[in-house]
Amino acid sequence: MKKSHLFTPGPTPIPPDALLAMAQPIDYHRSEDAVALIKDVLEKLKHVFQTENDVIFLTSSGTGAMEGAVANLLCQGDKVLVIRSGKFGERWAEICKAYGVEVIPIDVTWGDSIAPEIVEKHLTLNPDVQAIFATLCETSTGALHDIEALARLTQSTPTLLVVDAVSALGADDLQMDNWGVDVVVSCSQKGLMTPPGLAFAALNQRAWEAVDRSDLPKYYFDFRKAHQRGLEGSVPYTPALTLLTGLQCSLNLICKEEIHNTIARHNHMAIATRTAVKAIGFPLFATSPANTLTSIRLPEEIDGKAFIKMMREKQGITYAGGQGDLSGKIIRIAHLGWMNEYDVIVAISAFERGLAEIGYDIPLGAGVAAVQEVFTKFAN
Ligand code: PMP
């Protein structure tokens, strides 16, 4: 008998209540029950986004909300700054280019986080940029970016700050209203503990004004349509209603726990994981690691791809590997969503066992002991 454990930074495990809800027969999306469901979900999302602004949802993966943000906020001939510190920062630039927007890239070594002073310099040199595209947690490296500092830079300028919180929403703090972030996008299959297929965007007043000015082509991802219909508990097109029923259950869990406690739980899991990795003797890849996941730099003699394959096939443990140039060189362990300290113990003990299995000489149990110590300290 093989039991599977999913430690990838999306999709993440789904809570049993949400699984059960999604097993119910499908309903009509224009029924009164569906209207109530959509209204409830959109209201509860505000708590997770830490905003009083309306949140909209789209039937797509997270990239749909990223594309929607570009298509809805910008005009032909616009110039933007894009922080590229990994695969997902690169994606912002690719989408902007696909829409003919001029991109001024700010490149950051993978694993590092942007120094706000560098963004400040770029803003001073290019005061006419319409937006800065940033990423809260760059999932390809595990690095966290200081969005609060970036918002301090943009707040007093006409430049919008657009943040990809696809992986980190609900795990790393993002106080949209308090910090003055203009646009936040996210999706269902990560911190929101729901299968893939729903994307979200929250926009503040000045972002909606940019939407009114935008002349880039859009149809399915037209934010104004999604917004107007959403306010009535409706949708412009057939939504992934089944996913919305699951999402409602997962949101109930976060609202009950309260978002600041949800983020604290993720922080504890992240600290325990990082401490364990160091106790095992491996370096962390990110210089400023996120709560969402931990990226571990592997010693050269370990083939990360083969290790991940072996762990999945033999142990039923799924970790994520490196993307692009990092393929085979790092392992990414998520502590995200429907997880608590015992999931971290499983992730770390399996990592130790796996290393022993491939003949890598490590002190078995050092990582698990570190995790136990960290959690015991937090509990007292
Ligand atoms: N941005 C970030 C930070 C992500 O982690 C991901 C997914 N790993 C995406 C964007 C893309 O999301 P999706 O695959 O849901 O389109």
Residues whose N, C-alpha, C, O or C-beta is under 5 A from the ligand:
A	BS01	PMP	P9 S61 G62 T63 F88 C137 T139 D164 V166 S167 C187
